[in-house]
Amino acid sequence: MIETGSHGVQTGELESSRPANWPRAERPVRVAFLGWARLASQAREGSGYNLSASELAAGLALMGHTVSYLRSGMDYSLKPGVFIKRHETWRGVECFDLFNSPNLSPAAANFGRLDTERHSKDQVDVVLRWLDEVDAEVVHIHSLEGFPLGLVGALRKSGRAIVVTPHNYWYACPQVDLLHKEREVCLDYEGGQRCVGCLTPENGERVISRRRREQTLVRRFGYAPYQSVRQVWLFVKKHATREGRRARPIKWSPPKLDPEIGLGFDVDDASVHPGTVEHHLHLDEADKVVKLGRSPLNQNERFLAATHHLTVLNNFGERRVAGIDALNQADLVIPPSRFVLQTFERMGLNPAIGRHVRLGQVHFDQLNRVTRRSPYYGVRPWTPDAARPLRFAFHGTVRNNKGLEILASAIPLLPREVRQKAHFQIRAAGWDWTFRKRLSAFPEVQFCGGYDMLQLLAAVGEYDVGILPHVWFENSPLVLLEHLHAGKFVVASRLGGPPEWIDEGRNGMLFPAGDPEALAGCIERLVRGEQEIPSAREIHEASTLRSYPDHVTEVSSIYMELVESRHGARHHRAEIGSAVGVEA
């Protein structure tokens, strides 16, 4: 069932808002995007994947293409059946929601639901009818989370062109990141046997039931009234149970004083003192330090050289084969990094349908222009004799895959004289209190709250070197590209896609992923001046970067290539049929 209501691209509004010099499509194409996050939420939901998809969709609409978007796995209703409703028009893109998907989004919530993740006829039928409704010529899949893998084959049978941009490894890995238990890269999934227990999500049917109930109530009564009723219910439930009625002792220990409290302004011998400050912030049970896996410097090569990627020993193994089969149903697979493309090829992707397409983003270009217009564009930002510390920045989240743990472990390893000539600015979205406590002794470490893209332009002036200590096979990390567009030298893990952008010594340094000692060594080399830090101009000259208009134009040309190819094939079949007296 499809509930679309009245809709249509606001052509006049788009025409009036089209920026000067923006490219126009010679032959507009009707394209449908598939994903799981709300486009209008951009990076706030789905992080870099959704930011990339949303900006591309908006850019294509500005070119004159008709763009529709369908998300799945997030919206549920007590109304029976799978159905689609129009949600909104966002920057010229018509956005729709698929309700009651048997496949949950994001992928972690659907882990282990292998049957519905591979096949769901009802869902496929609804999607195909929606594609007929929007008259899509091209389907561009940015994420198939929340959809069944079998959908791609059905799309191919429908005669539409199919483009897939994998922003991660979901087609081969239900955990998404090829990160076992979210702590170490999965070099051998043992035919699927190692997937068992990799994640332990809540029962999927229970999640679907709760989403249907809660989302229906929110839509009916509003968010605030629903939350009020929910809080009352939770209070009653807690105090009606034996556990809730039982008195719980409050654990409390008197705070310890700063051991230097009596010194006042006296700093003793500053050359001997470690330069730390004791706050006596103890780690609680909830603050357990997570031990992340280490990778040798050649982990990329070792992974790509393996021969076990398509071994099948259980249903998780079958799921990987089904994922690669789904990719092979596409006309083109266009990930933002060559490493992702090589990974899928090692797992059975047809090399003939793979193409590397570098990302371009609006805020990349803004960073790039701000940097080029700076009076310091050609000036090297720091030398060891500078009258200020060398400023490092971590931008990201507290999730294990981003590797904040590696940086937090590396800082205490630095010699005092090195650490005191450095300053570390950490912008990490999520619960960072554990890291704050662990690094509270070091006055050189500054926590600035969540990673906020709106502050990136101002942040260009706050640091000299970016740190990217990820522990997973990164695709084309937006943070790395943000650093490079801003003309910043980058210290990054040599894992996944980032080595494709780092020209060692010219725009960055690489170290073995998950190795705090190696990261500390890179920081020390920079502080001691053993590695010079180039100017922003030199960083740009050493980096291969793609502008937003060029990125959108390249994807547009891919659509045209596929649509014209199909049109030519149909015309050729019609000529043959006419020649032999058969209706095409």
N, C-alpha and C positions, 0 to 999 in steps of 0.2 A: 504494500500500500504506500502511495506517495502523496503527501500533502504539501504541495508547493505554494499554493496561493498565487497572487499576482506578483510578478517580478520582471526584471529586465534591467540591463545595464544602462546606467544613466549617461548616455552618450554625450549629451550637451554639457553636463557637468565635467566629464572627463576631458572633453575638448578644451573647455575654458581653463582647466587646471593643469593642462599638459605643459611641462617646463620647456623653455626655449631650447632648441637643438636636440630635443628628445627624439630618438629614432622612431619612425613609423613603419608599420608592417605593409609591404607591398600587397600581400594577399592575407587578410585577417583569417585566423584559424579559430575554430571553436574547440577549446581545450578544457578538460576536466582534471582537477587536482584531487588526489586522495591522500588523506593523512588522519591523524587522531587528535591533534591539538586545535584549538580555536585560532584561526588566522589572526584575528584582531588582537589576540593576547601576545602575539609575536614571541619574544624570548621569555616572557613570563610563564608560558606554558609550552613545554617541549623544548625549551632552551634553544641551542643553535640550530637544530633541525627546523624548528618552526619559524625562526627568524629568517632563515634562508628561503624556505618555501613561501612565506608570506610576502617578502620583498620581491621575489621573482614573479609571483602571481600579480602583484600590484604593478610591477614594471611592464609585464606583458599586456595588462589591461590598458595601460597608458599608450602602448604601441598600437592599439586598435584591435587586439585579439579579444574574443569573448571568453572569459575565464569563469568557470564554476568550480566550487570546492565542496567536497563531501568529507565529513569526519565521522569516525565510527569508534565504538567501544567506550564512549564516555557518557552517552545520554540514554536514560532509561525512563520508562513510564509504566504505570499499572495498566495502561491500555494494552490489550493483547496484540501479539504479532509484531513482526519487524516492519517498520515504516520509516519514511523520510519526511522531514519538515524543513521548510526554508527558515533560516535563522536571521540573516541580515545581509545587507550589501555593505561591503567594506572596501574602500578605495577602488571601486569599480568591479569588485569580485563578488559574484553571487554565492553566498555561503549556505550550506545545508547540513543538517544533522541527521544521522541514521540512529534511530531509536531501537533499543532492545537487541543489540547485537549479541549473539552467543559468544563472541570473542571480546574480552575485556581489554581496555587500554588504561595505562601504558602496558607494555609487554610483561613486566614483572607480575602484574595482577593475573595474567593469563598463563603463567608458567605451568606446564604439565597438562594443560587442557589440549592435548595433542589431536584428538579426533576432530573437534570443532575448528581447531586452528588449521587443519588441512582441508576439511570439506564442510560446507554449510550451504546447501542448495537454496534454502529460503532466502538467505542473505544475498547470495549471488544473484538470484532472480530479481530482488528488489533493486540492487545496484544497477543491473542491466536496464531495468525499466527507467530508472532515473537518468541514465546516460542517454536513452532514447528521448526522454523529456527535454534534456538540455541540448540534444542533437550534437553530442561531442564527436569530433573527428579524431582527436588525440586524447589519450588518457596518460597523465603524468603522475606516477606514483612516487610520493616522497616518503611515505611510511605506509606499510601494509599492516601495522599493528591495529588490531580491532577488526580486521578483515580476514577471511580465509585465504590460504595460499592458492586454492583452486580457482580463485577469482581471475587470476592472470590468464590461465588457459581459456576461461570463458570469454574474457575480453578479446583474446586473439580470434576466437571463433566468430565473434560479433563483427570482425572486419575492421576494427579501429586500430590506429597506430598506438603502440604502447612504449612509453619511455619510463625508465626506473632510475631514480637518483637514490642510491643507498647512502644514508648518512651514518650508518653503523653496520653491524653484522647480523641483524635480526634474521635474515634469510637462512643463515647457517647456524645461528646460536639463539635459542629462546631467552637467554640471559641478556642478549643484545650486544654486549661489549667483548665477548670472548674472554671474560674475566671470571675465573672459577671462584665461586663463593664471594665474588666482588673483591678479591684480594690479590690474585695472581693470574697472569695470562695463562690461558688454557692452551697448552701446546699440543695436547693429545686428549681428545674427549672420549677416547677408548670406545669408539663405536657407538657412543651414546650412553655408555654405562656411567661415565663420570658426570653426566648431566643429572642423574638421579640425586636429588637432595642438594643440588647446587643452590637453588633458592627454595624457601619454604613459605610460600604465600598463603594467605587465608583461602579457605575453600571458595572456589569460583562461584558456585551456585549461591552461596550465602552472600557473596559480594553483590551479585546481580540482584538478588532479592532486596538487599538493603538499599542499593542505588535506586531501584524502581520505587520503593516506598518513600524514601527521603526526598528524591528529586520531584516526585509528584506532589508531595506536600509543600515543598518550597515554591513550585510553580503555582500552586493553588492559593497559598496563604502568604507567601513572601518569606524572605530569608530570616528576618528578625523575629517574627512570631514563631516560626518553626524552631529557631535556636532557643527561644525562651521555654517552649514546651519541652524540648529535648533536655535542657539543663535540669528542669524540674524532675523529669523522668529519671535521669541519671542519679540525682540526689536521693530520690525515693528508693531506687534500686540499690544504691550503695548502703543506705542505712537500714534497709529491710533485711539485709543478709547478716549472718552471724559474724562474718569478717568485718563488715562495716560497723557493727555494734561494739565489737571488741576494742577496748582502749589500747591505743598504740603508743608506746613510749617514744618520746621525742629525743632523737640523738643530737646531743649538743656538746660541743667542746669549746672551752674558752679560747679566744684568739690569742696567738702568740705575738709578742711585740717585736718590732724591728730591732735586731740585736745592736744596731748602731744608733739607737734612739738618743743615747746620751752624748753623741759626738757634736750635735749642732751643725755648725758650718765646717768643722774640722774634717778634712779628707785624708788625713794621715799621709801615707806615701802612695800617691795616685799611680805611680809606675808599677807598684806591686799588687795593689788591690785588683781583684778580678773585674771590677766595674759592674757587678750585679747588685740587685736590690732584693732583699728577702721579704716577700709578702706572706709567706706561710700559707699559700693556697694549696691545700691537699687534694689529690685526685680521689674522687669517690668511686664506688663500685660502677657507676654508670659512665665513668670517665676512663674506662679501660683503653689502653693504647692498642691500636690495631696494627698487627705486624703484616706489612704488605710484602708481596713477593718481589724478588730481585730478578733482573734480566741481564744477561751478558750483552756486551756492546753489539754483537752480531745477531741479536734475537730475531730481527726481521728476516734475515737470510736463513736462519735455522728453521723458522716456521714455514717459510715458503718452500724449503727443500724437503719437507716431510711428505710422506706418501700415504698417511693414514686418514686423510681428511674425509674420505667417503666410505670408510669402513662402517658396516651396519650390523649391530649386535642387538639392538632393541628398538622400541618405537621412537626414541629420541634420535637414533641413527637414521631411521626412516624419515623422520621429520626434516633432517638436514638434506637428504636427497630430494625430498619434495620441495624444499626451499630453493635449491639450485635449479630444479626443473622449472619452478615458477619463473625464475629469472630468465631462463632460456626461452620462455614463451614471449619475452619482450622483443621489440625491434631494436632498442638500444638501451644499454645500461651505462649510466654516465656519472660515476661517483666523483667527488671533488679531489680524491687523491689516487695516485697510481697504485699505492700499496693495497688499498681496498680492492681495486680492480684485479690486481695480481692474486690476492687472496681468494677471491671468488673463482678466478680462472683455475687455480690449483684445486679447487673443490668441484670443478666440472663446468664452469661457465664457458660458453662458446666464445673464444677470443674475438671472433668476427663481429660480435654485437657489443663489444666493450669500447668505451671511449672516455678519456679523461677530460673533464670539464671543470676548470678552476672557478672558484666562487668569486663573485663580486657583490658588494653590499653598499647600501647608501652610506652607512656610517663609516665604512672603510674609506670611501672617497672623501668624506668630511675630515677624517683624521689626516688623510694624505694631503689635502689642500691646506689645512691649518698648519701642518708641519712645513710645507713648502713656502708658505707665506711668512714663516717666522724669521726674525732677524738673526736667529742662531742656527739656521738651516745648515750652513756649511761649517759650523764650529763644532769641534769635538767636545762632548759634554763634560768630560771629567778626566783629570790626570792625577797621579798619586800625590802631587804636591799641592793639590787644590785645598782651599781653606774650608772645606766641608766634606762630609762623608759621601761615599759612592752609594747612590740610592737604588735599591732593588724593589721590584713590585711583583706580587703574586695576585693574579686576577682569576677568579673561578668560583668553585663551591667547596664545601667540606666533604663532598663525596669521595670515597676511597680512590676512584679512578683518576681524579684530578691531582692526587699526590701531595696535598698539603702536608700530610704526615711525613713525607720525605724531607720537605723543607724544614718542618718543625724539629726533625731529628738531626738535620745538618747544622743548624745554627749553633747549638751547644758544642759542636765539634770544632768550631772555628777558634784559632788562637786569639787571646784577648786583644792583642794589638791589631789584628785583622778585623775582628768583630767591631771594635770601637771606631774603625774608619769606614763602617758600613751602616746603612739604615735600611730596614726592611718594612715595606708597607704591604699589608695583607688585606685584600678585599675579597672575602669569601662568603658567599651566600649560604645560609643554613646556620645550624647551632654550632657556633665557634667557641663557646665558653671553655670547653676542655682545652683547646689549643691556647686560648688566652691564659689560662691558669698555668699551663706547662711552660709558656714562654714569658711569664710575667717577670721573671728575674732579670730579663735582658731589656734594658731601656732603649736598645736600638731597634726593638720590634714594635711596630704600630699596627693595631687592628682598626680598620676603617669601616667595619660593617659589611653589608652585602655588596657583591659586585653589581654595580649600577651602570648600565650603558649610557645613561643620560649624563653621567659625570666623566665619561671617557675623554672628551675634548679637553676638559680642565686638567684631567689626570696626566695629560701629556707633559705638563710642566712639573709634575711631582716626582718623577723617577727617571733613571738613566738606563737601567737594564731590566728586562722582563725575565721572569723565571717560570718555566713550564715543566714541572716535575711529574708529569702524568705516568701512570703505571699500566695503562692499557694501550692497545693498538689504535691510537688516535687516528681519526680520518683526516679531515682538513680543519683543525681546530680554529674557531673564530678568534680565540684569544691570541694565538700565534700570529695570525694575519693582522689583528689589531696592532700588536706590537710593531710589526714590520711596516705597516702603513704609517704608523706614528714615528718611524725612523729610529726605533729602539733596537739595540743589540739584545739578543735573546739567548738564555741558557736553557736548553731543552733536553728532555730524555730522547735518546736515539731509539725510538720505538714507534711503529706505525708510520703515518704520513709525514710528520714534521721534518724528518731528514731531507725530504724533497725540496723544502724551502730554505734550509739552512746551508749556507756556504761557509764552512767553518773558518773562523778568523775574520771573515769579511762582514757577516751580519749575525753571527752567533757562535755558540759552542754546544757540543753534544756530549752527554754523559750516559752511562748505563742506567736504565730505568730502575727505580727502586733502591738506588745506592746512595745513602746520605753522605758517605765518605767521599764519593766521587763528586757529588754536588758541592760539598764544602770545598773540595779541591779547586773546582771551577771558580767559586766565589773568591777564594784566596788568590788565585792567579790574577783575577781582575783587580782586586784591591791592591795587590803588590805591583801592578803595572806590567806584569809579564805578558798580558794580552791587552793591547790597546783597544779602546772603545771608539769606533768610527763615528763620524758625524752622521746626522740624519740623511744628508745628501748621499754619503757613501753607502749607507744602509739601503737606500732606495736603488742605487746603481747596482748593488749586489743581489737584489731580490727580484723574483719574478712575480709580479702582482697583476691582478685583473681588475679593471674598473667595473662599476655597476652597469653602466650602459653597454659595455662590451659583453658582459656576462649575459644580460637579458637578450641582446642581439644574437649571441651565439646560440642560445636555447631556442629562440624564435626561428633561426635558420635551420635548426634540427627538425622542428615541427614541419617547416616547409618542405624540407628534404623528404621526410616520411610521407607527407600527404601527397606530394607530387609523384612520388614513387608508386603509391597505391593508385592514384588516378591514372598514371601511365600504364600500370598493369591491367586495370579494368578496361582501358581503351584498347590495349593490345588484345585482350581476350574477346572484346566485342568485334574487332576486325577479323579475328580468326573464325569466330562464330558466323559472321556474315559471309565469309568466303566459302564456308562449307554448308551454308544454309541452315545454321542452327541459331536459335535465339540466345544471346549472351545472358 
